[in-house]
Amino acid sequence: MPRIRQHVNPLKSDLLDIADVPRVAAPPGQALEVELGAAEAHFLIDRARADAATAFVGVEIRRELVEAVNGACAAAGPANVRSVFANMSVDMGRLFADGSVRRFFLNFPDPWFKSRQHKRRVIGPGLMTEIGRALAPGGELFVQTDIFALALDAMAALEGDDGFSSVAGAWTFLRENPYDAKSRRERQCESEDARIWRLLYRKR
Ligand SMILES: C[S@@+](CC[C@H](N)C(=O)[O-])C[C@H]1O[C@@H](n2cnc3c(N)ncnc32)[C@H](O)[C@@H]1O
């Protein structure tokens, strides 16, 4: 197993200009679901096992993890999961055509606790605008985090965007994860009894 860094700074210059970011599209006739910051893609693998007719793509900024997910899925499946190396903070326009994605999942984005590091956080109006552009009409964005400040940032950005409406009602968190899939961090939080904040918004 290669050494995999715990965190990378998405504002590092080489990650602001990744040369080989692919255009992502589902095979003809299939829908596309995307996890942003997918890491080991456990959440997508759960989803894919329950739904062989959808294409699942993880976007991840640690190349070693992308290669590990793609190697494992090529060897043992599921065949409808893959990961791509890209920086969601700057590459959404290159990755996704307008209206091409049925669902985005943003599971436990990096917190970057120190105030001088807050600028590295991915959640904000810019990412939400790009997600809204890439979603199909009626498409969904699911966000979950154990950091209340991040959940509030996501909610404020989405409530401030006329293109989205909250499935649970305005300014309201969702009680449960409705997708029958869990990310690695989600399992860890549940095992520690940590509170998880969940949001589900739909493109109008
Ligand atoms: C805390 S981990 C959560 C991983 C997984 N979603 C989970 O819930 O277990 C956050 C992930 O997002 C990735 N990430 C952070 N910033 C990113 C960016 N700008 N673009 C793509 N991936 C990013 C990190 O490398 C890491 O794998």
The ligand as an SDF file (V2000), in Angstrom:
LIG
                    3D

 27 29  0  0  0  0  0  0  0  0999 V2000
  -12.4740   13.9980    5.9560 C   0  0  0  0  0  0  0  0  0  0  0  0
  -12.2420   13.1710    4.4330 S   0  0  0  0  0  0  0  0  0  0  0  0
  -13.8400   12.3900    4.1930 C   0  0  0  0  0  0  0  0  0  0  0  0
  -13.7670   11.2660    3.2270 C   0  0  0  0  0  0  0  0  0  0  0  0
  -15.0890   10.5460    2.9330 C   0  0  0  0  0  0  0  0  0  0  0  0
  -15.9840   11.4380    2.2080 N   0  0  0  0  0  0  0  0  0  0  0  0
  -15.7240   10.0810    4.2090 C   0  0  0  0  0  0  0  0  0  0  0  0
  -16.7800   10.6230    4.5820 O   0  0  0  0  0  0  0  0  0  0  0  0
  -15.1750    9.1540    4.8430 O   0  0  0  0  0  0  0  0  0  0  0  0
  -12.3040   14.4780    3.2030 C   0  0  0  0  0  0  0  0  0  0  0  0
  -11.8090   14.0210    1.8470 C   0  0  0  0  0  0  0  0  0  0  0  0
  -11.9350   15.0850    0.9050 O   0  0  0  0  0  0  0  0  0  0  0  0
  -10.7390   15.1440    0.1240 C   0  0  0  0  0  0  0  0  0  0  0  0
  -10.6370   16.5370   -0.3590 N   0  0  0  0  0  0  0  0  0  0  0  0
  -10.3350   17.6180    0.3860 C   0  0  0  0  0  0  0  0  0  0  0  0
  -10.3350   18.7310   -0.3710 N   0  0  0  0  0  0  0  0  0  0  0  0
  -10.6440   18.3340   -1.6300 C   0  0  0  0  0  0  0  0  0  0  0  0
  -10.7670   19.0260   -2.8660 C   0  0  0  0  0  0  0  0  0  0  0  0
  -10.5970   20.3560   -2.9260 N   0  0  0  0  0  0  0  0  0  0  0  0
  -11.0980   18.3170   -3.9620 N   0  0  0  0  0  0  0  0  0  0  0  0
  -11.2670   16.9570   -3.8930 C   0  0  0  0  0  0  0  0  0  0  0  0
  -11.1380   16.2490   -2.7430 N   0  0  0  0  0  0  0  0  0  0  0  0
  -10.8350   16.9280   -1.6270 C   0  0  0  0  0  0  0  0  0  0  0  0
   -9.6630   14.7420    1.1020 C   0  0  0  0  0  0  0  0  0  0  0  0
   -8.4710   14.3220    0.4560 O   0  0  0  0  0  0  0  0  0  0  0  0
  -10.3520   13.6100    1.8570 C   0  0  0  0  0  0  0  0  0  0  0  0
  -10.1940   12.3650    1.2220 O   0  0  0  0  0  0  0  0  0  0  0  0
  1  2  1  0
  2  3  1  0
  2 10  1  0
  3  4  1  0
  4  5  1  0
  5  6  1  0
  5  7  1  0
  7  8  2  0
  7  9  1  0
 10 11  1  0
 11 12  1  0
 11 26  1  0
 12 13  1  0
 13 14  1  0
 13 24  1  0
 14 15  1  0
 14 23  1  0
 15 16  2  0
 16 17  1  0
 17 18  1  0
 17 23  2  0
 18 19  1  0
 18 20  2  0
 20 21  1  0
 21 22  2  0
 22 23  1  0
 24 25  1  0
 24 26  1  0
 26 27  1  0
M  CHG  2   2   1   9  -1
M  END
$$$$
